[in-house]
Structures are given as C-alpha cells and as structure tokens.
C-alpha cells in the first residue's frame, strides 16, 4: 500500500455502487492496465499469456513484473516467478505476433 493511504474495508468494495461502477469500467478496457501489449511464454506447456502493461522488468532472482503507470507511480499489474516463465516479447495488438524479434547468429 502507498504511504498515506488507509486500507479500504472489504465490505466497501462490495457494497459501494459508485466504486463498483468505477472498477467495472476500468476492467472493461484492458488498455487501462498499460499502453503496450506483451506476451510471456509460461511453463510447463510453453503457452503464451497476453497482457497490457506500460513497463515490464526482470527483477533480481528472475521474477518478471509488469507495471502500469498511475500518474508518476508504477503499480504492479501482474508478476511471474522465475520458474513460471521462459520468454517475453512485445506483441502486436492486431494479431498477437512478436514484435522486434530477429534471428541472432550463434
């Protein structure tokens, strides 16, 4: 939790109609979670998980963390432990294919 903020009691999240509408509207538009489209290959099947994020970082120890920008702050969207993912790339928002990937000589 950010400094200076008080936790919101759980019943308020469930019963406040204005808060529910605001959260629901945000969830309906995936671009609210970032401006760039990404995919990550996850273990064990190697399937691709697609998501929106403004920034993605590989943390010390290999954890992959995706962030969205809220004002001047970065807020975590989702994270994968080092044992959960094998590859990360920017993805085309139109067809999901990898962007900026080229073959590199060995």
Secondary structure, DSSP 8 states (H G I E B T S, - for coil): --TT-----HHHHHH-HHHHHHHHHHHH-GGGG-SEEEEEEETTTTEEEEEEESEEEE-TTS-EEEEEEETTEEEEEEEE-TTTEEEEEEB-TTT--BSS------
